[in-house]
Amino acid sequence: MKVQAIVSIMIFKKLSELSDSDLNKLHSRGKGLADVGASVDAILENVQKNGDAAILEYAKQFDKADLKSLQVTSAEIEEAVASLDSNLLKHLRQAAENIRRFHAAQLPKEIWYIEETPGIVLGQKTIPLSKVGCYVPGGRASYPSTVLMTALPAKVAGVTEVIVCTPPLADGTVHPLTLAACKIAGVDKIFKTGGAQAIAGMAYGTQSIPQVDKIVGPGNVYVTYAKMKIRDYAEIDFPAGPSEVLIIADDFADPKMAAADILAQAEHDPNSVSVLVTPSEKLAKSVFDEVEKQSRTAKRKEIIETSLKNSAILMTGNMDECISFSNDFGPEHLQIMVSPDMEDVVLNQIQNAGSVFVGNYAPVPAGDYASGTNHVLPTSGYVRMYSGLNTAHFLKSFTIQRISKEGLGEIKDAVIDLAETEGLFEHAEAIRKRFEE
């Protein structure tokens, strides 16, 4: 099948024609953690040993920022907010309210009980974590949306102290939009540090940065590796590397919209992945042509062209093959752009996805910013075992048992028999003693 050349080497094939190399390229995205292991391990060790001094030195080395202190002051926050356009602040607040409302709906009961056996009342109490650290990337762009997506669910859950770490600019400041989002979200403390050193600071604690119970938020391969390594000191949400989208589409999909969605994902990062799978060769060709056309005028063209080398438009024999490929791929973002009568048919068969967007008018950027769902999601196929960031990530539970003598009597024989079978005879005696005259 001949198609016009595209500046990027984007895979354009029938699914059945993919080589082992093609499949490996698509499925191995974001898996290069071992490549950065030695350098990240050195950073973690240095921060654990030297605290603030190490982080300030890394700010000079990586961010070209000569900082006197790590914590953002109240004056810096107020100055940042005052510098921003009022319309932009209004839209930040609108997004924040939608995010807050959606995550509040996820809250479980604080405490509940059941009594299936008379005299045995069982329950569970759910409480928030005490301290949470949110990592907000910087560098190529400012990400105030990530502040809202990480800090607001923590606040909704009732976390006592929420801190943010984000890389400083070369002049030692933090982007005003990031600071404004922190204020809107109710962040308690903000620190000027990024990369693996920020993860180390939150995990181990330093003279300035408090040690937290959990670290959440996306980042590059260095951040992801660091998060995976510090789990003896703080829990994490999940691995979250370069962003990705998979689009399942049929002839109902608008080629211009689908192409725009591919480019929107591609502009995130040179390592981002965009895949479209469709049983329609006509749609595949139209989308390919649109990607070629729209990429010519894209503002972040260099990033997009590199990202598209990781991407693909794949043609299948039928919709079932599209669904099967999607479940095997396990995308961070899944768009379903099919005829209305097929939407639920496809959706009901989806097993692995971070967040699902249904319909031509449900693009990923809606969830990235303002619809209310969370954009911090597992990548690289980790959706097979992790859920996207939600209120439950900031909660922990313990169980409760209220047992009367009558209730214990209902299960005493079972407990004694099972304990003695396991050779734990004093366990059995602990039950018997309660029934001696």
C-alpha positions in Angstrom: 0.0 0.0 0.0 1.5 3.3 -1.1 1.1 6.5 0.9 2.8 9.8 0.8 6.0 10.1 2.7 5.9 11.7 6.1 8.8 13.6 7.7 8.6 11.2 10.6 8.9 7.4 10.2 5.4 6.6 11.4 4.3 2.9 11.2 1.5 2.6 8.6 0.6 -1.0 8.2 -2.0 -3.7 8.5 -1.9 -5.2 12.0 -1.2 -8.6 10.5 1.9 -7.3 8.7 3.6 -5.9 11.8 7.1 -7.3 12.2 8.5 -8.5 15.5 10.6 -5.3 15.5 7.5 -3.1 15.0 5.6 -4.9 17.8 8.6 -4.6 20.2 8.9 -0.9 19.3 5.2 -0.2 20.2 5.1 -2.4 23.3 8.5 -1.4 24.9 7.7 2.2 25.3 9.0 3.8 28.5 10.8 0.6 29.7 14.3 2.0 29.7 14.6 2.4 33.5 17.8 0.4 33.8 19.6 2.8 31.5 19.4 5.5 34.1 19.8 3.3 37.2 23.4 4.2 38.1 23.0 8.0 37.8 19.7 8.0 39.8 21.1 5.7 42.5 24.0 8.2 43.0 21.5 11.1 43.3 19.4 9.2 45.8 22.4 8.4 47.9 23.7 11.9 47.8 20.4 13.5 48.9 19.9 11.0 51.6 23.3 11.8 53.0 23.6 15.5 52.4 20.0 16.8 52.2 19.4 20.4 51.2 23.0 20.9 50.2 22.9 18.1 47.6 19.6 19.4 46.2 20.8 23.0 45.9 23.9 21.7 44.0 21.7 19.7 41.6 19.6 22.9 41.0 22.8 24.5 39.7 23.8 21.5 37.7 20.5 20.6 36.1 18.4 23.7 36.2 21.2 26.4 36.0 19.5 28.0 39.1 21.6 29.4 41.9 19.1 29.0 44.8 19.5 30.4 48.3 16.7 28.3 49.7 14.3 25.6 48.4 10.9 26.7 49.7 8.8 29.1 47.8 7.7 32.0 50.0 4.2 33.4 50.4 5.4 36.7 48.8 6.5 34.7 45.7 3.1 33.0 45.5 1.1 36.3 45.8 3.3 38.0 43.2 2.8 35.1 40.8 -0.9 35.2 41.1 -1.1 39.0 40.7 0.9 38.7 37.5 -1.6 36.4 35.8 -4.5 37.3 33.5 -7.8 37.2 35.4 -9.4 35.1 32.7 -6.7 32.5 33.0 -7.2 32.4 36.7 -10.9 32.0 36.2 -10.3 29.0 34.0 -7.9 27.4 36.5 -10.6 27.7 39.1 -13.2 26.3 36.8 -11.0 23.3 36.1 -10.2 22.9 39.9 -13.9 22.9 40.8 -14.7 20.1 38.2 -11.7 18.1 39.5 -12.7 18.6 43.1 -16.3 17.6 42.4 -15.4 14.4 40.6 -12.9 13.2 43.2 -15.3 14.0 46.0 -17.8 11.6 44.4 -15.1 8.9 44.7 -14.9 9.1 48.5 -15.9 5.9 50.3 -17.8 5.8 53.6 -15.6 6.8 56.5 -16.7 3.8 58.5 -19.1 0.9 58.0 -20.2 -2.3 59.8 -21.9 -5.6 58.9 -23.2 -8.4 61.2 -23.7 -11.5 59.1 -23.1 -13.8 62.1 -25.0 -12.9 65.4 -22.5 -11.5 67.9 -19.8 -10.8 65.3 -19.8 -7.2 64.1 -17.2 -6.5 61.4 -16.3 -3.1 60.0 -13.8 -0.9 58.3 -12.6 2.6 58.9 -11.0 4.7 56.2 -8.7 7.6 57.1 -6.5 10.0 55.0 -2.7 9.8 54.9 -0.9 12.4 57.0 1.6 13.8 54.4 1.7 13.5 50.7 4.2 14.8 48.1 3.2 15.8 44.6 5.7 15.9 41.9 5.0 18.4 39.2 7.2 18.3 36.1 8.8 21.4 34.5 11.3 21.9 31.8 9.6 21.9 28.4 6.4 23.4 29.7 4.5 24.5 32.8 2.0 22.0 34.2 -0.4 23.8 36.5 -3.0 21.1 35.5 -0.8 18.5 37.2 -0.8 20.5 40.4 -4.6 20.4 40.4 -4.7 16.7 39.5 -2.4 15.6 42.3 -3.0 18.1 45.1 -6.8 18.4 44.9 -7.6 14.7 45.3 -5.3 14.7 48.3 -7.1 17.6 49.8 -10.5 16.1 49.1 -9.3 12.9 50.8 -8.4 15.0 53.9 -4.6 14.7 53.8 -3.2 16.9 56.5 -0.2 18.3 54.7 0.3 18.4 50.9 3.6 19.6 49.4 4.7 20.1 45.8 8.1 19.8 44.3 8.7 21.3 40.9 11.9 22.3 39.0 12.9 26.0 39.2 13.5 28.1 36.2 17.1 29.3 35.6 16.4 32.6 37.4 15.4 30.7 40.5 11.7 31.3 40.2 8.8 28.8 39.6 6.4 29.4 36.7 3.6 31.7 37.9 0.9 29.4 36.6 2.2 26.5 38.7 2.2 28.7 41.8 -1.3 29.9 41.1 -2.5 26.4 40.8 -0.8 25.5 44.1 -2.7 28.3 45.8 -6.0 27.3 44.2 -5.5 23.7 45.2 -4.6 24.6 48.8 -1.0 23.2 48.7 0.7 23.7 52.1 4.4 24.0 50.9 6.1 24.3 47.6 9.8 23.5 46.9 12.0 24.4 44.0 13.5 21.0 43.0 12.8 18.5 40.3 14.0 15.2 38.9 15.2 12.3 41.0 16.6 14.7 43.7 13.0 15.9 44.3 11.8 12.4 44.8 14.7 11.7 47.2 14.0 14.8 49.2 10.3 13.8 49.7 11.1 10.2 50.4 14.0 10.7 52.9 13.2 14.2 54.2 15.8 17.0 54.3 16.4 20.1 56.4 13.7 21.9 54.4 11.6 19.2 52.8 9.4 17.0 55.0 9.4 13.3 54.6 6.1 12.2 53.2 4.0 9.0 53.4 3.3 8.9 49.6 4.7 10.5 46.4 2.4 11.0 43.4 2.7 12.6 40.0 4.2 11.9 36.6 7.8 12.5 35.4 10.5 11.4 33.0 12.4 8.1 33.2 14.7 9.5 36.0 11.7 10.4 38.2 10.0 7.1 37.5 13.1 5.1 38.4 13.6 7.2 41.6 10.0 6.5 42.6 10.4 2.8 42.1 13.6 2.8 44.3 12.4 4.7 47.4 9.4 2.5 48.3 11.0 1.5 51.6 10.6 5.1 52.7 7.4 6.3 51.0 4.7 4.7 48.9 4.1 5.8 45.3 1.1 6.0 43.1 2.5 3.9 40.1 5.0 4.2 37.3 4.1 7.1 35.1 6.4 7.9 32.2 6.0 9.4 28.7 2.4 10.0 27.7 0.5 7.8 25.2 -2.8 7.4 23.4 -4.5 4.6 21.5 -7.5 5.5 19.3 -10.0 2.8 18.3 -11.9 4.2 15.3 -14.3 3.3 12.5 -15.7 5.3 9.5 -17.7 7.4 11.9 -14.6 9.1 13.2 -13.6 12.5 11.8 -10.1 12.1 10.3 -9.2 15.7 11.1 -10.2 15.2 14.8 -8.3 11.9 15.0 -5.2 13.4 13.4 -5.4 16.4 15.8 -5.6 14.0 18.7 -2.5 12.1 17.5 -0.5 15.4 17.3 -1.8 16.6 20.6 -0.4 13.5 22.2 2.8 13.7 20.2 3.7 17.2 21.4 4.0 16.1 25.0 7.4 14.5 24.7 9.8 13.1 22.1 9.1 9.7 23.7 5.3 9.9 23.6 3.4 7.3 21.7 0.2 7.7 19.6 -1.5 4.7 17.9 -4.7 4.5 15.9 -6.3 1.1 15.1 -9.2 0.8 12.7 -10.9 -1.7 10.4 -11.2 1.0 7.8 -8.4 1.4 5.3 -10.1 4.6 4.0 -10.1 6.2 7.5 -6.5 5.1 8.1 -5.3 6.8 4.9 -7.3 9.9 5.6 -5.9 10.2 9.1 -2.4 9.6 7.9 -2.8 12.4 5.3 -4.2 14.7 8.0 -1.3 14.0 10.3 1.1 14.9 7.5 -0.9 18.1 6.7 -1.4 19.3 10.3 2.1 18.5 11.4 3.5 21.1 8.9 2.1 24.0 10.9 2.5 22.5 14.4 4.2 24.9 16.9 6.2 22.1 18.7 7.1 20.5 15.4 10.5 19.1 16.5 9.1 17.3 19.4 6.1 16.0 17.3 8.3 14.7 14.5 10.4 12.7 17.0 7.4 11.4 18.8 5.7 10.2 15.6 8.6 7.9 15.0 7.2 5.9 18.0 3.7 6.0 16.7 1.5 4.0 14.3 -1.7 3.8 12.3 -2.7 0.2 12.1 -5.4 -1.5 10.0 -7.3 -4.5 11.2 -9.7 -7.0 9.7 -12.5 -6.1 12.1 -13.4 -4.2 15.3 -12.7 -7.3 17.5 -9.0 -7.2 16.4 -8.9 -3.5 17.3 -10.2 -4.2 20.8 -7.9 -7.2 21.3 -4.9 -5.1 20.3 -5.9 -2.3 22.6 -6.3 -4.6 25.6 -2.9 -6.1 24.9 -1.3 -2.7 24.5 -2.9 -1.3 27.6 -2.9 2.4 26.8 -2.7 5.3 29.3 -5.4 7.1 27.3 -7.9 5.3 25.1 -10.2 7.1 22.7 -13.2 5.3 21.3 -14.2 7.1 18.1 -16.9 4.8 16.6 -20.5 5.0 15.6 -22.9 5.7 18.5 -24.4 2.2 18.3 -20.9 0.7 18.7 -19.7 2.8 21.6 -20.9 0.6 24.4 -20.1 -2.5 22.5 -16.5 -1.5 22.4 -16.4 0.0 25.9 -17.8 -3.1 27.5 -15.0 -5.2 26.1 -12.2 -2.9 27.3 -10.1 -4.4 30.1 -6.9 -2.4 30.2 -6.9 1.4 30.0 -5.9 4.3 32.3 -8.8 6.7 31.2 -11.3 6.2 28.4 -12.7 9.0 26.2 -15.8 8.1 24.2 -17.0 9.9 21.1 -15.6 12.4 18.6 -16.1 15.2 21.0 -14.2 13.5 23.9 -10.6 14.3 23.2 -7.8 13.6 25.7 -7.1 17.3 26.3 -10.6 17.6 27.9 -9.5 15.2 30.6 -6.0 16.7 30.7 -7.4 19.9 32.0 -11.0 20.5 32.9 -13.6 17.7 32.6 -12.8 16.6 36.1 -11.3 13.1 35.7 -7.6 12.7 36.6 -4.8 12.9 34.1 -2.1 11.2 36.2 -2.3 7.7 34.8 -0.1 4.6 34.5 1.8 4.3 31.3 3.9 1.7 29.5 1.2 -1.0 29.9 1.1 -0.7 33.7 -2.7 -0.2 33.4 -2.8 -4.0 33.7 -2.2 -3.7 37.4 -2.7 -0.1 38.5 -5.6 2.3 38.4 -5.2 6.0 37.6 -4.8 8.5 40.4 -7.9 8.9 42.4 -9.1 9.7 45.9 -8.4 6.2 47.2 -4.7 6.8 46.6 -4.7 9.2 49.5 -6.6 7.0 51.9 -5.8 3.9 54.1 -8.1 1.6 55.9 -8.1 -0.7 58.9 -10.6 -3.3 59.8 -12.7 -3.5 63.1 -14.1 -6.5 64.9 -16.6 -6.4 67.8 -17.2 -10.0 69.0 -19.4 -11.1 71.9 -19.0 -14.4 73.7 -21.9 -15.7 71.8 -20.4 -14.6 68.5 -17.0 -16.2 69.3 -18.9 -19.4 70.2 -20.2 -19.5 66.6 -16.7 -19.8 65.2 -14.6 -21.2 68.1 -14.6 -24.8 66.8 -13.4 -23.6 63.3 -10.7 -21.4 64.8 -9.4 -24.1 67.2 -9.4 -26.8 64.5 -7.6 -24.6 61.9 -5.1 -23.3 64.4 -4.1 -26.8 65.6 -3.9 -28.0 62.1 -1.3 -25.2 61.5 0.6 -26.2 64.6 -0.3 -23.0 66.4 -1.6 -24.6 69.6 -1.5 -21.4 71.8 -3.8 -19.8 69.2 -6.3 -22.5 69.9 -5.8 -22.1 73.7 -6.6 -18.4 73.4 -10.0 -19.4 72.2 -10.5 -22.3 74.7 -9.6 -20.1 77.8 -12.6 -17.9 77.0 -15.0 -20.8 77.4 -13.6 -22.5 80.5 -15.9 -22.5 83.6 
